């Protein structure tokens, strides 16, 4: 069983929105804080959002106010609602535990055209 499967990326115009999903295996999802990360071309992977077991959220300054992380525990799924996208958001998006303990999935590509 693949531990993490991200989906929902695509090509969107600046100012648009996308909703990403990440399905995690139960052994990973249960009891862990979950997060979203991204890796832009030529840059290192960076953390962008956390949701704790209890539902508390935290965001990197670069996405605060535009992105919203949520989780559906019965479905072992984490979401990332992304609004007001700009070209700086172009990246491959990944989910993982916080701190990272699982193998990385393939991620989902988000491309924002200006």
Secondary structure as UniProt FT lines:
FT   STRAND          4..7
FT   STRAND          10..13
FT   TURN            14..15
FT   STRAND          18..24
FT   HELIX           26..29
FT   TURN            30..31
FT   STRAND          33..39
FT   TURN            41..42
FT   STRAND          46..51
FT   TURN            53..54
FT   STRAND          57..59
FT   TURN            61..66
FT   STRAND          67..72
FT   HELIX           73..75
FT   STRAND          77..82
FT   HELIX           87..89
FT   STRAND          91..98
FT   STRAND          108..113
//
